[in-house]
Amino acid sequence: MTTNHQDNNFHLSNKKAIWYNMKVYYESLGENPFDYMPLTFHIKEGETDREFQKFLEVFKNPQANEDLIKHPKYGTGMWIVKPGENTNRGVGIQVSRDINHIKSMVNQTQ
């Protein structure tokens, strides 16, 4: 039997938990976590979220973003948007480079 979740191992079997723990780990070492993982924005509150404002800055001027310059394949203008806190198995994931489409997805997943 194959499973992608292990009992009592949420922090190892949940993608968002792994991302968060890796981010905290690298920051505790004084390292930039995005030297090791793709640039990621965790947006919880739609367009008003501070993380969304950071995303907009990068979206508008990707050449000025140090993390995208280090990983040029991520600077293609394509963004993966994963919905909601309680979704999984790829349901609702979309890829877009259109800011209005991205905004509508971000606002739907609050």
N, C-alpha and C positions, 0 to 999 in steps of 0.2 A: 504494500500500500504506500502510495506517495502522498505527501502532504506538504503544503507550503507554510503551515503554522505549527509551531511546537508548543505544547502545554508549558505554561510558566516561563515562556521565553519571548514575551511580547517585544522586548527591545531588540531582539535578533530576527524575529520573523515578520515584523511590520515594516514596510518600506519607509514610511514617514518617520518611524522611531529610529530606524537605522540612519537615515539622513540627519535627523536631529542629533543623535549621539555622535556621529562622525563630525558634524559641525562643531559641537561643543568640545570634542576631543582635540581637533586641530587648533581651535581658538585657544584652548588651555595651554597648548605648546607654543603659542605665539605665531602659528602658521595660518595662512589663508586657506580655509577649507576648499575653496574652489580651484586651488592648485591640484587637488586630488579628485574632485567631483564636478559634474557639470553645474554651471551657474543656475541657481534655483531660487525661486521666490515663493514663500508660503503665504498666500493671500487668504485671509479669513473673512474680511469685512467688505468685500466688493471694492469699488473704485475709491472709497474713502480710506481704505487701509493704507498705512504707511508703507507697507511692502509693495503695494500696487504703485505708489508714487515712485519708489525706487525702480520698479520694473519699467515705468514710463520713461524715466531718464535714460535707461539703457536702450529701450526700444527706439527712442528718438535719436540717439547718438551712440550706436554700438561701437564705433571706432574709438570712442573716448573711454570705453570700459576696459580696464586693465585685465579683468578676468576673461573677457572674450578675446582679447588680443593674444593671451597666452594659449588659448584653445580656439584657433580660428574656425575649426569646423562647427563650433557652436554659434558663431557669429553670422549664420546664414540668413537670419531674419525669420526662421521658422521656430515656432514656440509650441511646446506640448502643454496643453491645459488639462489638468486632471480635476474633476469636479468633487466638491463636498468632502467632508470629514469622514463620512461613514459609507463611502462607496469603495468597491474594489473589483478585482477581476477584469479590469479594463473597461468597465461600463462607463460610457459617457466621455471617455478620453477623446480629445480632438486635437488636431494640429492645424495651426493657422499662422499667417503672417499679416493678416488684416486687423488693425487695431480695433475697429468697431466690432468685429466678430469676437475678438478676445475680450473686450469690455462686456459684451452681452453674456459670454460664458462665465466670466468672473462674477458678474452681478447675479446670475442664476444660481450660483453655487453657495451663496451665503447661508 
